[in-house]
């Protein structure tokens, strides 16, 4: 039990003394952790954007 409270105090001390990680740093860490999901979303976004731009160019031709 005291080990848990010591870890909590250490993490609180570390959090108070260090600056909060930037949004970009957290996003990159999350992408590395969830590699497959991030790649799938990236490719789906790329395909959707290409389809959108091709569709708009076709309609405004």
SULPE-V348293 format. One record per residue. N is the residue number from 1. PSI is psi in degrees with one decimal (NA if undefined). Layout:
n	psi
N	PSI
N	PSI
This chain:
n	psi
1	-43.9
2	-28.4
3	-40.4
4	-43.3
5	-32.9
6	-41.9
7	-39.7
8	-43.6
9	-40.3
10	-41.8
11	-36.2
12	-41.1
13	-43.3
14	-40.2
15	-39.6
16	-32.9
17	-27.8
18	151.0
19	149.2
20	139.5
21	146.8
22	162.3
23	-40.4
24	-42.8
25	-42.8
26	-39.3
27	-41.8
28	-40.5
29	-40.5
30	-38.1
31	-39.6
32	-39.5
33	-37.2
34	61.4
35	-50.5
36	-44.4
37	-41.7
38	-42.6
39	-40.8
40	-45.8
41	-38.1
42	-48.7
43	-36.5
44	-40.0
45	-42.8
46	-45.8
47	-41.5
48	-42.2
49	-43.3
50	-44.5
51	-40.8
52	-49.5
53	-39.4
54	-40.9
55	-43.4
56	-42.9
57	-35.5
58	-41.1
59	-32.1
60	13.5
61	NA
